[in-house]
Amino acid sequence: MKKTTCLAVMSCAFIVSAETMTFNTPADWQQEKFFTGNENGGMTAVFGGPVLSKKMIELDKRKQYFISADIKAAEGSPKGRILLGFRSYDAKGAQLLAYQCQYVAGTDTELLESTEPGDTSIKVKDASKWKIHPYMVIAWNTKPDKSDLPNRKVLLVNPKKIEKKDDGWIIHLDKPVNAVLPVGTKIREHSQGGELYVEIGSTTKPVNLKKKRVHWWGGAAKTRVFFLTIPAKKGERMKLDVSNLAVESK
């Protein structure tokens, strides 16, 4: 009898509890006035722009997180796009920006020459994976294992031309750098963007998610559910039916 009890206790110790947080009532949202409850247990939302959940979710690194949602344009809604995701924060509650967290894989390198304010090019050891795009920036004092994320040491410049030389690579920039960085400084290319989006829909493409796993930005410790409407015509407000919006952790 004692042996059976012991096994039962041991089994309980390995049960992982799941928690589900729902966001289907107007009271769940900071912009409560944009929402009205409906008879289906969901909401109708009328707005143009972003909305944020009131609840701040404390992220547990030991758990995986999944989001579910059904969001579609209600009858008579103006045309536009629907973006669903999360606004991320660090452990102190400071908001994380995309370019502090979104790195371009394979771009870790180091400076072969120091930089001075006003320089319009930098010389690096390897830029073979760097990209030319107007939404790129350069993070510095980086670490190959990405433990520097979120990295707030960022040069808000982007490459406009990349040249391979015999003794390294030259990255020509769209504007001058504004920092003194010594030889050997570790750098990495990052990309700009908005929030951590998990799905993009529209008036003709509803958002239908069933427990889609969320991969958090490096350094994210807290988050709020966030979604955004972008009407096709400026000044219009889209009308959405929202239901089954939930975040599950397990």
PALUM-712316 format. One line per 8 residues: number of its first residue (from 1); their letters; for each residue x, y, z of N, C-alpha, C, O. Coordinates in Angstrom, 1 decimal, m for minus. Atoms other than C-alpha are relative to their C-alpha. Example, Ala and Ser with C-alpha at 12.3 -4.5 7.8 and 13.67 -1.06 7.14 Angstrom:
1	as	0.9 m1.2 0.0 12.3 m4.5 7.8 0.9 1.2 0.0 1.9 1.2 0.7  m0.9 m1.1 0.0 13.7 m1.1 7.1 m0.8 1.1 0.8 m0.3 2.2 0.9
//
This chain:
1	mkkttcla	0.8 m1.2 0.0 0.0 0.0 0.0 0.9 1.2 0.0 0.6 2.2 m0.7  m0.9 m1.1 m0.1 2.8 2.4 0.9 0.7 0.2 m1.3 1.0 1.3 m1.8  m0.7 m0.1 1.3 4.6 1.6 m2.4 m0.9 0.6 m1.0 m0.4 1.5 m1.8  0.9 m0.6 0.9 1.5 2.5 m4.4 m0.2 1.5 0.2 m0.2 2.2 m0.7  0.1 m1.4 m0.3 1.1 5.8 m2.6 1.2 0.8 m0.5 1.1 1.9 m1.0  m1.2 m0.6 0.4 4.7 6.6 m3.3 0.1 0.3 m1.5 0.4 1.4 m1.9  0.1 m0.1 1.5 4.3 6.0 m7.0 m0.9 1.1 m0.4 m0.7 1.8 m1.4  1.0 m1.1 0.3 1.2 8.2 m7.1 0.6 1.4 0.2 0.4 2.2 m0.6
9	vmscafiv	m0.6 m1.3 m0.3 3.1 11.0 m5.5 1.0 0.4 m1.0 1.1 1.5 m1.5  m1.0 m0.3 1.0 6.0 10.7 m7.9 m0.6 0.3 m1.3 m0.1 1.2 m2.0  0.6 m0.3 1.3 3.7 10.7 m10.9 m0.6 1.4 0.0 m0.4 2.1 m1.0  0.6 m1.3 m0.1 2.0 13.9 m9.7 1.1 1.0 m0.2 0.9 2.1 m0.7  m1.1 m1.0 0.1 5.4 15.6 m9.6 0.4 0.3 m1.4 1.0 1.3 m1.7  m0.3 m0.2 1.4 5.8 15.2 m13.3 m1.1 0.5 m0.9 m1.0 0.7 m2.1  1.1 m0.5 0.8 2.5 16.6 m14.3 0.2 1.5 m0.2 0.5 2.3 0.7  m0.2 m1.4 0.3 2.9 19.9 m16.1 m1.3 0.7 m0.2 m2.1 0.3 m1.0
17	saetmtfn	1.3 m0.7 0.0 0.1 22.3 m15.5 m0.1 1.0 m1.2 0.9 1.6 m1.5  0.3 m0.9 1.1 m1.4 24.2 m18.4 m0.9 1.2 0.5 m1.8 1.0 1.3  0.8 m1.1 m0.3 m2.8 27.7 m18.1 m0.5 0.7 m1.3 0.3 0.9 m2.2  0.5 m0.7 1.2 m5.1 29.4 m20.6 m0.6 1.3 0.4 m1.4 1.4 1.4  0.5 m1.3 m0.3 m5.7 33.1 m20.6 m0.8 0.4 m1.2 m0.4 0.3 m2.4  0.9 m0.4 1.1 m8.6 34.4 m22.7 m0.2 1.5 m0.1 0.0 2.3 0.9  0.1 m1.4 0.2 m9.2 37.8 m24.2 m1.2 0.3 m0.9 m1.0 0.9 m2.0  1.2 m0.1 0.8 m12.7 37.8 m25.5 m1.1 0.9 0.5 m2.3 0.8 0.1
25	tpadwqqe	1.0 m1.0 m0.5 m14.5 40.5 m23.5 0.6 1.4 m0.1 1.8 1.6 0.0  m0.5 m1.4 0.1 m14.2 44.3 m23.8 0.8 0.4 1.2 1.8 1.1 1.0  m0.8 m0.3 m1.3 m12.9 44.4 m20.2 1.4 m0.5 m0.1 2.3 m0.1 0.7  m1.4 0.6 0.2 m9.8 42.5 m21.4 0.9 1.0 m0.7 2.1 0.7 m0.8  m0.8 m0.9 0.9 m8.6 45.5 m23.5 0.2 1.4 0.6 m0.8 1.9 1.1  m0.3 m1.3 m0.4 m7.0 48.8 m22.7 m1.0 1.0 m0.7 m1.5 2.0 m0.1  0.9 m0.9 0.8 m9.1 50.4 m25.5 m1.4 m0.6 0.0 m2.0 m0.9 m1.0  1.2 0.7 m0.2 m12.3 49.0 m24.1 m1.2 0.6 m0.8 m2.1 m0.2 m1.2
33	kfftgnen	1.1 m0.6 0.7 m14.5 51.5 m25.8 m0.2 m0.4 m1.5 m1.2 m0.2 m2.1  0.1 0.4 1.4 m13.7 50.0 m29.2 m0.7 m1.4 m0.1 m1.0 m1.8 m1.3  0.6 1.4 0.0 m15.3 46.6 m28.2 m1.4 0.0 0.6 m1.7 0.7 1.5  1.3 0.4 m0.6 m18.8 45.3 m27.6 m0.1 m1.5 0.0 0.3 m2.1 m1.0  0.2 1.5 0.0 m19.6 41.8 m26.5 m1.1 m0.4 m0.9 m2.0 0.4 m1.2  1.0 0.5 0.9 m21.7 39.7 m28.8 m0.6 m1.3 0.6 m0.1 m1.9 1.5  0.7 1.2 m0.5 m24.1 36.8 m28.3 0.7 m1.3 m0.2 0.3 m2.3 0.3  m0.8 1.2 0.2 m21.5 34.3 m29.5 1.1 m0.2 1.0 1.9 m1.1 0.8
41	ggmtavfg	m1.0 0.1 m1.0 m19.3 34.8 m26.5 1.3 0.7 m0.4 2.3 0.5 0.2  m1.1 m0.8 0.5 m16.9 37.0 m28.5 m0.2 1.5 0.0 m1.0 1.9 0.9  0.1 m1.4 0.0 m16.6 40.6 m29.4 m0.1 0.5 m1.4 0.3 m0.1 m2.4  m0.1 m0.8 1.2 m17.2 43.1 m32.2 0.9 1.2 0.3 0.6 1.9 1.3  m0.9 m1.2 m0.2 m14.4 45.7 m32.5 m0.1 0.9 m1.2 m0.1 0.5 m2.4  0.0 m1.0 1.1 m14.6 48.9 m34.5 1.1 1.0 0.3 1.0 1.8 1.2  m1.1 m0.9 m0.3 m11.3 50.8 m34.7 1.0 0.0 m1.3 0.9 m0.9 m2.1  m1.1 0.0 1.0 m8.4 51.8 m37.0 1.3 0.3 0.8 1.5 1.4 1.3
49	gpvlskkm	m1.2 m0.2 m0.8 m5.0 51.3 m35.4 0.3 m1.1 0.9 m0.2 m2.3 0.7  m0.4 1.1 m0.9 m3.5 49.3 m32.5 m0.9 m0.1 1.2 m1.5 0.9 1.7  0.6 0.2 m1.3 m5.1 47.8 m29.4 0.8 m1.0 0.8 1.5 m1.9 0.2  m0.9 0.8 m0.9 m3.4 46.2 m26.4 m0.9 m0.6 1.1 m1.8 0.0 1.6  0.7 0.6 m1.2 m4.6 43.7 m23.7 0.4 0.7 1.2 1.5 1.3 1.4  m0.3 m0.6 m1.3 m4.8 45.0 m20.2 1.0 m0.9 0.8 1.9 m0.5 1.4  m0.8 1.0 m0.8 m3.2 41.8 m18.8 1.4 0.0 m0.6 1.6 m0.2 m1.8  m1.4 0.2 0.3 0.6 41.7 m18.8 0.3 m1.5 0.3 0.1 m1.9 1.5
57	ieldkrkq	m0.3 1.4 m0.2 1.6 38.1 m19.3 1.5 m0.2 0.5 2.4 0.3 m0.3  m1.3 0.2 m0.5 4.7 37.1 m17.2 0.5 m1.3 m0.7 m0.1 m2.4 m0.5  m0.5 1.2 0.7 6.7 34.7 m19.4 0.9 m0.9 0.8 1.8 m0.5 1.5  m0.8 1.0 m0.7 8.1 31.5 m17.9 0.8 m0.7 m1.0 0.3 m1.4 m1.9  m1.0 0.6 1.0 11.2 30.3 m19.8 m0.1 m1.5 m0.1 0.3 m2.1 m1.0  0.1 1.5 0.0 10.4 26.7 m18.8 m1.2 m0.5 m0.8 m1.4 m1.7 m1.1  1.3 0.4 0.7 7.0 26.8 m20.7 0.0 0.4 m1.5 0.8 1.3 m1.9  0.3 m0.4 1.4 5.9 26.9 m24.3 m1.4 0.7 0.0 m2.2 0.4 0.8
65	yfisadik	1.2 m0.8 0.1 3.2 29.3 m25.4 m0.6 m0.1 m1.3 0.0 m0.2 m2.4  0.7 0.2 1.3 0.5 29.0 m28.0 m1.2 1.0 0.0 m1.8 1.3 1.0  1.0 m0.9 0.1 m2.0 31.4 m29.3 m1.1 m0.5 m1.0 m0.8 m1.2 m2.0  1.1 0.3 0.9 m5.5 30.8 m30.8 m0.8 1.2 m0.2 m0.9 2.0 0.7  0.8 m1.2 0.2 m7.8 33.3 m32.4 m0.8 m0.2 m1.3 m0.4 m0.9 m2.2  0.8 m0.1 1.2 m10.6 33.7 m34.9 m0.4 1.5 m0.1 m1.2 2.0 0.7  0.2 m1.5 0.3 m10.7 37.3 m36.3 m0.4 0.1 m1.4 0.4 m0.3 m2.3  0.4 m0.2 1.4 m12.6 38.2 m39.4 m0.8 1.4 m0.1 m1.3 1.9 0.9
73	aaegspkg	0.7 m1.2 0.3 m14.1 41.3 m41.0 m1.5 m0.2 0.2 m2.1 m1.1 m0.4  1.5 0.1 m0.1 m17.7 41.9 m40.0 m0.6 0.6 m1.2 0.0 1.3 m2.0  0.7 m0.5 1.1 m20.3 42.7 m42.5 0.0 1.5 m0.1 m0.3 2.2 0.9  m0.1 m1.4 0.1 m19.9 46.2 m43.9 1.3 0.7 0.3 1.4 1.9 0.3  m1.3 m0.5 m0.4 m16.3 46.6 m42.7 0.7 0.6 m1.2 0.7 0.0 m2.3  m0.9 m0.5 1.1 m14.0 48.8 m44.9 1.1 m1.0 m0.2 1.4 m1.8 0.7  m1.1 0.9 0.3 m11.2 46.9 m46.5 1.3 0.4 0.7 1.5 1.6 1.1  m1.3 m0.3 m0.7 m7.8 46.6 m44.8 0.6 m1.3 0.5 0.2 m2.4 0.2
81	rillgfrs	m0.8 1.1 m0.5 m5.3 44.4 m43.1 m0.2 m0.2 1.5 m0.5 0.8 2.2  0.1 0.3 m1.4 m5.3 42.7 m39.7 1.3 m0.7 0.5 1.7 m1.7 m0.1  m1.2 0.6 m0.4 m2.1 42.0 m37.8 m0.1 m0.4 1.5 m0.5 0.5 2.3  0.1 0.5 m1.4 m2.1 39.9 m34.6 1.3 m0.4 0.5 2.1 m1.1 m0.2  m1.3 0.3 m0.6 0.8 39.5 m32.2 0.1 0.4 1.4 m0.9 0.3 2.2  m0.3 m0.3 m1.4 2.4 40.6 m29.0 0.9 1.2 0.1 1.7 1.5 m0.8  m1.0 m1.1 m0.3 4.1 43.7 m27.6 0.9 m0.6 1.1 0.4 m1.1 2.2  m0.9 0.7 m1.0 7.2 42.5 m25.7 0.7 1.1 0.9 0.9 2.2 0.5
89	ydakgaql	m0.7 m0.8 m1.0 8.9 43.9 m22.6 1.1 m0.8 0.7 1.0 m2.0 0.7  m1.0 0.7 m0.8 12.0 43.1 m20.6 m0.4 m0.1 1.4 m1.6 0.2 1.8  0.3 0.3 m1.3 12.1 42.1 m17.0 m0.4 1.2 0.9 m1.2 1.1 1.8  0.4 m1.2 m0.7 11.8 45.7 m15.8 m1.2 0.7 m0.6 m1.7 1.8 m0.1  1.2 m0.6 0.6 8.8 46.4 m18.0 0.2 1.0 m1.1 m0.7 1.6 m1.6  m0.3 m0.9 1.1 10.6 48.4 m20.6 m0.4 m0.6 m1.4 0.0 m1.8 m1.6  0.4 0.6 1.3 9.2 47.9 m24.1 1.2 m0.4 m0.9 2.1 0.4 m1.0  m1.1 0.4 1.0 11.4 46.0 m26.6 m0.4 0.4 m1.4 m1.6 0.3 m1.8
97	layqcqyv	0.2 m0.4 1.4 11.8 47.3 m30.1 0.5 m1.1 m0.9 1.5 m1.7 m0.5  m0.4 1.1 0.9 12.1 45.0 m33.1 1.5 0.0 m0.3 2.1 m1.0 m0.2  m1.4 0.0 0.5 15.6 46.2 m34.1 1.0 m0.3 1.2 2.1 m0.6 0.9  m0.8 0.4 m1.1 16.9 45.4 m30.6 0.1 m1.5 0.2 0.9 m2.0 0.8  0.2 1.4 m0.2 15.9 41.8 m30.9 0.1 m0.9 m1.3 0.5 m2.0 m1.3  0.1 0.7 1.3 15.5 40.8 m34.6 1.4 0.0 m0.7 1.7 1.0 m1.4  m1.3 0.0 0.7 18.9 39.7 m35.8 0.0 m0.8 m1.3 m0.9 m1.6 m1.5  m0.2 0.7 1.3 20.0 38.5 m39.2 1.0 m1.1 0.2 2.1 m0.9 0.5
105	agtdtell	m0.9 1.2 m0.2 21.4 35.0 m39.0 1.2 0.0 m0.8 1.2 0.4 m2.0  m1.3 0.1 0.7 25.0 34.5 m39.9 0.8 1.3 m0.2 1.8 1.4 m0.9  m0.6 m1.3 0.2 25.9 38.2 m39.7 1.0 0.4 1.2 1.5 1.6 1.1  m0.9 m0.3 m1.1 28.0 38.1 m36.5 1.4 0.2 m0.6 1.9 m0.7 m1.3  m1.3 m0.2 0.4 31.4 39.6 m37.2 0.7 1.0 0.9 0.2 1.3 2.0  m0.7 m1.0 m0.8 33.9 42.2 m35.9 0.7 1.0 m0.9 1.0 0.8 m2.0  m0.6 m1.1 0.7 35.4 45.5 m36.9 1.5 m0.2 m0.2 2.2 m0.7 0.8  m1.4 0.1 0.2 38.8 45.4 m38.5 0.7 1.4 0.1 1.9 1.5 0.1
113	estepgdt	m0.5 m1.4 m0.2 39.2 49.2 m38.2 m1.0 0.7 0.9 m2.2 0.4 0.9  0.8 m0.8 m0.9 37.9 51.6 m35.6 m0.9 0.9 m0.8 m0.7 1.2 m1.9  0.9 m1.0 0.6 35.0 53.9 m36.3 0.0 1.3 0.7 0.3 1.4 1.9  0.1 m1.3 m0.6 34.7 57.6 m35.7 m1.3 0.7 m0.5 m1.8 0.4 m1.6  1.2 m0.7 0.4 31.6 59.9 m35.8 0.2 0.6 m1.4 1.2 1.3 m1.6  m0.2 m0.6 1.4 31.1 60.9 m39.5 0.4 m1.0 m1.0 0.3 m0.8 m2.2  m0.4 1.0 0.9 32.4 57.7 m41.0 m1.2 m0.5 m0.8 m2.3 m0.7 m0.2  1.1 0.5 0.8 30.2 56.5 m43.9 0.3 m1.4 m0.5 m0.5 m1.9 m1.4
121	sikvkdas	m0.2 1.4 0.3 31.7 53.0 m44.2 0.7 m0.6 1.2 1.4 0.1 2.0  m0.7 0.8 m1.0 33.0 50.3 m41.9 0.7 m1.2 m0.6 0.3 m1.7 m1.6  m0.7 1.2 0.5 35.5 47.5 m42.4 m0.1 m1.1 1.0 0.2 m1.0 2.2  0.2 1.1 m0.9 34.7 44.1 m41.0 0.6 m1.3 m0.5 1.1 m1.3 m1.7  m0.6 1.2 0.3 36.0 40.6 m41.0 m0.8 m0.8 m1.0 m0.2 m1.4 m1.9  0.8 0.8 0.9 33.1 39.0 m42.8 m1.4 0.6 m0.1 m2.1 0.8 0.9  1.3 m0.6 0.3 30.0 40.5 m44.4 m0.7 m0.8 m1.1 m1.6 m0.3 m1.8  0.5 0.8 1.1 29.1 37.6 m46.7 m1.5 m0.3 0.1 m2.2 m0.6 m0.9
129	kwkihpym	1.5 0.3 m0.2 25.6 37.1 m45.1 m0.8 1.3 0.2 m2.0 1.3 0.5  0.7 m1.2 m0.2 24.8 40.8 m44.7 m0.9 0.4 m1.2 m0.7 0.0 m2.3  1.0 m0.3 1.0 21.8 42.2 m46.5 m0.1 1.5 m0.3 0.2 2.3 0.7  0.2 m1.4 0.3 21.2 45.5 m48.3 m1.5 0.2 0.0 m2.2 m0.3 m0.9  1.4 m0.2 m0.2 17.8 46.7 m47.2 m0.2 1.3 0.8 0.5 1.5 1.7  0.2 m1.3 m0.7 16.4 50.1 m46.0 m0.4 m0.2 1.5 m0.4 0.8 2.2  0.4 0.2 m1.4 15.2 48.5 m42.7 1.0 m0.7 0.8 0.6 m1.3 1.8  m1.0 0.6 m0.8 18.5 47.2 m41.4 0.7 1.0 0.9 0.7 2.2 0.6
137	viawntkp	m0.9 m0.8 m0.9 20.6 48.5 m38.5 1.1 m0.8 0.4 1.2 m2.0 0.1  m1.1 0.7 m0.4 23.8 47.6 m36.9 0.1 0.0 1.6 0.2 1.0 2.2  m0.1 0.1 m1.4 24.0 46.3 m33.3 1.5 m0.2 0.3 2.2 m0.9 m0.5  m1.4 0.2 m0.3 27.4 46.4 m31.5 0.1 m0.5 1.5 m0.9 m0.5 2.2  m0.2 0.7 m1.3 28.9 44.7 m28.4 m0.9 m1.2 0.0 m1.5 m1.5 1.0  0.8 1.2 0.1 27.2 41.6 m29.6 0.7 m1.2 0.5 1.9 m1.2 0.7  m0.6 1.3 m0.4 27.8 38.0 m28.6 m0.6 m1.1 m0.9 m1.7 m1.1 m1.2  0.4 1.0 1.0 27.7 35.0 m30.9 m1.2 m0.9 0.5 m2.0 m1.4 m0.2
145	dksdlpnr	1.0 0.8 m0.5 25.4 33.1 m28.5 m1.3 0.8 0.2 m2.3 0.2 0.7  1.1 m0.9 0.0 22.9 36.0 m28.7 m0.5 0.4 1.4 m1.6 0.8 1.6  0.3 m0.3 m1.4 23.0 36.5 m24.9 0.0 1.5 0.2 m0.4 2.0 1.3  0.1 m1.5 m0.1 23.3 40.3 m25.6 m1.4 0.5 m0.3 m1.7 1.7 0.0  1.4 m0.5 0.3 19.6 40.4 m26.7 m0.8 0.2 1.3 m0.7 m0.7 2.2  0.2 m1.1 1.0 17.8 42.7 m26.3 1.2 0.9 0.0 1.7 1.3 1.1  m1.2 m0.8 0.1 20.7 44.8 m27.6 m0.4 1.4 m0.3 m1.0 1.7 m1.4  0.4 m1.4 0.2 20.1 48.5 m27.2 1.1 0.9 m0.5 1.0 2.1 m0.6
153	kvllvnpk	m1.1 m0.8 0.6 23.5 49.5 m28.5 0.0 m0.2 m1.5 0.5 m1.2 m2.1  0.3 0.1 1.4 22.5 50.1 m32.1 0.4 1.3 m0.8 0.1 2.4 m0.3  m0.2 m1.0 1.0 23.7 52.2 m35.0 m1.1 0.1 m0.9 m1.4 m0.9 m1.7  1.1 m0.1 0.9 20.7 53.5 m36.9 0.4 0.4 m1.4 0.0 1.4 m1.9  m0.5 m0.1 1.4 22.4 53.1 m40.3 m0.3 m1.3 m0.6 m0.4 m2.3 0.0  0.2 1.3 0.7 21.9 50.5 m43.0 1.0 0.0 m1.2 1.3 1.0 m1.8  m0.9 0.2 1.1 24.2 49.1 m45.7 m0.7 0.4 m1.3 m1.8 0.1 m1.6  0.5 m0.3 1.3 23.8 50.6 m49.2 0.9 m0.7 m1.1 0.5 m0.8 m2.2
161	kiekkddg	m0.9 0.7 0.9 26.8 48.7 m50.8 1.0 m0.8 0.9 1.5 m0.3 1.9  m1.0 0.9 m0.7 29.0 45.8 m49.7 1.0 m0.5 m0.9 0.7 m1.0 m2.0  m1.1 0.4 0.9 32.4 45.1 m51.1 0.9 m1.0 0.7 1.3 m0.8 1.9  m1.0 0.9 m0.6 34.7 42.1 m50.5 1.4 0.4 m0.5 1.6 0.7 m1.7  m1.4 m0.4 0.3 38.4 43.0 m50.3 0.9 m1.2 0.4 0.4 m2.2 1.0  m1.0 1.1 m0.4 41.5 40.8 m49.9 0.2 m0.1 1.5 0.4 m1.2 2.0  m0.3 0.1 m1.5 41.8 41.7 m46.2 m1.3 0.3 0.8 m1.2 0.7 1.9  1.3 m0.3 m0.8 38.1 42.0 m45.2 m1.1 0.4 m0.9 m1.1 0.2 m2.1
169	wiihldkp	1.2 m0.5 0.8 34.8 43.5 m46.3 m0.2 1.5 0.4 m0.1 1.9 1.6  0.4 m1.4 m0.2 33.8 47.2 m46.7 m1.5 0.1 m0.1 m2.1 m0.3 m1.1  1.4 m0.3 0.0 30.2 48.1 m45.8 m0.2 1.5 m0.1 0.1 2.2 0.9  0.3 m1.4 0.2 29.1 51.4 m47.2 m1.4 0.3 0.6 m2.3 m0.5 0.3  1.2 m0.3 m0.8 26.4 53.1 m45.1 m0.8 1.1 m0.6 m0.3 2.0 m1.3  0.9 m1.1 0.6 23.4 55.3 m46.0 0.2 1.3 0.7 m0.2 2.3 0.2  m0.2 m1.2 m0.8 24.4 57.8 m43.3 1.2 m0.2 0.9 1.6 m1.3 1.2  m1.2 0.2 m0.9 27.4 58.5 m41.0 m0.3 m0.6 1.3 m1.4 m0.5 1.9
177	vnavlpvg	0.1 0.5 m1.4 27.9 56.6 m37.8 0.2 1.1 1.0 0.7 2.1 0.7  m0.1 m1.1 m1.1 27.7 58.5 m34.5 0.6 m0.6 1.2 0.4 m0.1 2.3  m0.7 0.6 m1.1 29.9 56.3 m32.3 1.4 m0.3 m0.3 1.8 m0.5 m1.4  m1.4 0.4 0.1 33.5 55.6 m31.6 0.1 m1.5 0.5 m0.2 m1.8 1.6  m0.1 1.5 m0.3 34.0 51.8 m31.8 1.4 m0.4 m0.3 1.9 m0.2 m1.4  m1.4 0.4 0.2 37.5 50.3 m31.4 0.0 m1.3 m0.9 m0.9 m2.0 m1.1  m0.3 1.2 0.8 39.0 47.6 m33.6 m0.3 m1.3 0.9 m0.1 m1.3 2.1  0.3 1.3 m0.7 37.7 44.1 m32.6 m1.4 0.1 0.6 m1.9 m1.0 1.1
185	tkirehsq	1.4 m0.1 m0.5 34.2 45.4 m31.6 m0.9 m1.0 m0.7 m0.9 m1.0 m2.0  0.9 1.0 0.6 31.7 42.6 m32.2 m1.3 0.7 m0.5 m1.9 1.5 0.3  1.2 m0.7 0.5 28.8 43.7 m34.4 m0.9 m1.1 m0.7 m0.4 m2.2 m1.0  1.0 0.9 0.7 25.7 42.1 m36.1 m1.0 0.8 m0.7 m1.4 1.9 m0.2  1.0 m0.7 0.7 23.1 43.1 m38.6 m1.4 m0.4 0.7 m1.7 m1.5 0.9  1.4 0.2 m0.6 19.5 43.6 m37.1 m0.9 0.6 m1.0 m0.6 1.4 m1.9  1.0 m0.6 0.9 16.3 44.4 m38.9 m1.1 0.7 0.9 m1.4 0.3 2.0  1.0 m0.8 m0.6 13.7 47.0 m38.0 m1.4 m0.7 m0.3 m1.5 m1.6 m1.1
193	ggelyvei	1.3 0.6 0.2 10.0 46.2 m37.8 m1.0 0.5 1.1 m0.7 1.5 1.8  1.0 m0.5 m1.0 6.9 46.6 m35.6 0.0 m0.9 1.2 1.0 m1.0 1.9  0.1 0.9 m1.2 5.7 44.2 m32.9 0.4 m1.4 m0.4 0.7 m1.7 m1.6  m0.2 1.4 0.3 6.1 40.4 m32.7 m1.3 m0.5 m0.6 m2.2 m0.9 0.2  1.2 0.5 0.6 3.5 39.4 m35.2 0.0 m1.5 m0.2 1.0 m2.0 m0.6  0.1 1.5 0.2 2.3 35.8 m35.4 m0.9 m0.3 m1.2 m0.9 m1.4 m1.7  0.9 0.3 1.2 m0.4 36.2 m38.2 m0.4 1.3 m0.6 m0.7 2.3 0.1  0.5 m1.2 0.7 m1.4 38.7 m40.8 m1.2 m0.4 m0.9 m1.1 m1.4 m1.7
201	gsttkpvn	1.2 0.4 0.8 m4.9 38.6 m42.3 m0.5 1.3 m0.6 0.2 2.3 m0.7  0.7 m1.2 0.7 m7.3 41.0 m44.1 m1.5 m0.2 0.0 m2.0 m1.2 0.5  1.4 0.1 0.2 m10.9 41.6 m44.9 m0.4 m1.2 m0.8 m1.5 m1.7 m0.6  0.3 1.1 0.8 m10.7 38.8 m47.4 0.7 m1.3 0.5 0.5 m2.4 0.0  m0.7 1.2 m0.5 m8.4 36.5 m45.4 m0.1 0.1 1.6 0.7 0.7 2.2  0.2 0.0 m1.4 m9.6 35.9 m41.8 1.2 m0.6 0.7 2.0 m1.4 0.1  m1.1 0.6 m0.8 m7.1 35.1 m39.0 m0.7 m1.2 0.8 m1.6 m1.0 1.6  0.5 1.2 m0.6 m7.8 31.5 m37.9 1.2 m0.8 0.6 1.9 m1.4 m0.2
209	lkkkrvhw	m1.1 0.7 m0.7 m5.2 30.2 m35.4 m0.5 m1.0 1.0 m1.4 m0.8 1.8  0.3 1.0 m0.9 m5.4 27.0 m33.5 1.3 m0.5 0.7 2.1 m1.3 0.2  m1.1 0.3 m0.9 m2.7 26.8 m30.8 1.3 0.1 m0.8 2.1 m0.9 m0.9  m1.3 m0.2 0.7 0.1 28.3 m32.9 1.1 0.4 1.0 0.9 1.3 1.8  m1.1 m0.3 m1.0 3.4 28.3 m31.0 0.6 1.3 m0.2 0.8 1.8 m1.4  m0.6 m1.3 0.1 4.9 31.6 m30.2 1.5 m0.1 0.4 1.8 m0.7 1.4  m1.5 0.0 m0.2 8.7 32.1 m30.4 0.3 1.4 0.4 0.3 2.3 m0.4  m0.2 m1.3 m0.5 9.6 35.0 m28.2 1.3 0.6 m0.4 2.3 m0.1 m0.7
217	wggaaktr	m1.2 m0.7 0.3 12.2 37.6 m28.9 1.0 m0.2 1.2 0.6 m0.4 2.3  m1.0 0.2 m1.0 15.5 37.2 m27.0 m0.1 1.2 1.0 m0.2 2.3 0.6  0.1 m1.0 m1.0 15.2 39.1 m23.7 m1.4 0.3 0.5 m1.6 1.0 1.4  1.4 m0.2 m0.3 11.4 39.1 m23.6 m0.3 m0.7 1.3 m0.1 m1.9 1.5  0.4 0.6 m1.3 10.2 38.6 m20.0 m1.5 0.2 0.3 m2.1 m0.5 1.1  1.4 m0.3 m0.1 6.7 40.0 m20.3 m0.6 0.4 m1.3 0.1 0.7 m2.3  0.7 m0.3 1.3 4.1 40.5 m23.0 m1.4 0.4 0.2 m2.1 0.0 1.2  1.4 m0.3 0.1 0.7 41.9 m23.9 m0.5 m0.5 m1.4 0.3 m0.3 m2.4
225	vffltipa	0.6 0.3 1.3 m1.6 40.6 m26.7 m0.2 1.4 m0.7 m0.6 2.3 m0.1  0.1 m1.2 0.8 m1.6 43.2 m29.5 m0.6 m0.3 m1.4 m0.2 m1.3 m2.0  0.3 0.2 1.4 m3.4 43.5 m32.7 m0.3 1.4 m0.6 m0.7 2.3 0.1  m0.1 m1.3 0.7 m3.5 46.2 m35.3 m0.9 m0.1 m1.3 m0.8 m1.1 m2.0  0.6 0.0 1.3 m5.8 47.1 m38.2 0.6 1.2 m0.8 0.9 2.2 m0.3  m0.5 m1.0 0.9 m4.6 49.0 m41.2 m1.0 0.2 m1.1 m1.0 m0.5 m2.1  1.1 m0.2 1.0 m7.6 50.3 m43.2 0.7 0.4 m1.3 1.7 1.1 m1.4  m0.5 m0.3 1.4 m7.0 50.6 m47.0 m0.1 1.5 m0.2 0.8 2.1 m0.9
233	kkgermkl	0.1 m1.4 0.2 m8.2 54.2 m46.8 0.2 0.7 1.4 m0.4 0.3 2.4  m0.3 m0.8 m1.2 m6.8 56.6 m44.2 m1.2 0.6 0.6 m2.0 1.2 0.0  1.1 m0.6 m0.7 m9.2 57.6 m41.5 m1.2 m0.9 0.2 m2.1 m0.7 1.0  1.2 1.0 m0.2 m11.6 54.6 m41.9 0.3 m0.9 1.2 1.4 m1.0 1.7  m0.1 0.9 m1.2 m12.3 52.2 m39.0 m0.5 m1.4 m0.4 m1.7 m1.5 m0.9  0.5 1.3 0.4 m12.5 48.5 m39.7 m0.9 m0.6 1.1 m0.8 m0.2 2.3  1.0 0.6 m0.9 m15.2 46.4 m38.1 0.3 m1.5 0.0 0.2 m2.2 m1.0  m0.4 1.3 m0.1 m14.1 43.0 m36.8 m0.8 m0.8 1.0 m1.3 m0.3 2.0
241	dvsnlave	0.6 1.0 m0.9 m15.7 39.9 m35.2 1.2 m0.8 0.6 2.0 m1.4 m0.1  m1.2 0.6 m0.7 m13.2 38.5 m32.6 m0.6 m1.1 1.0 m1.5 m0.8 1.8  0.5 1.0 m0.9 m13.7 35.2 m30.8 1.2 m1.0 0.2 2.1 m1.1 m0.6  m0.9 1.1 m0.3 m11.7 32.3 m29.3 1.5 0.5 0.1 2.4 m0.2 m0.2  m1.4 m0.6 m0.1 m8.7 34.6 m28.6 0.6 m0.4 1.4 0.1 0.0 2.4  m0.5 0.5 m1.3 m6.6 32.8 m26.0 1.5 m0.3 m0.2 2.0 m0.5 m1.3  m1.4 0.4 0.0 m3.0 32.2 m25.0 0.2 m1.1 1.0 m0.3 m0.9 2.2  m0.1 1.1 m0.9 m2.1 28.9 m23.5 1.5 m0.2 0.3 2.3 m0.2 m0.6
249	sk	m1.3 0.4 m0.4 1.1 28.0 m21.6 0.0 m1.3 0.6 m0.8 m1.7 1.4  m0.1 1.3 m0.6 2.3 24.6 m20.8 1.4 m0.6 m0.1 1.7 m1.7 0.4
//
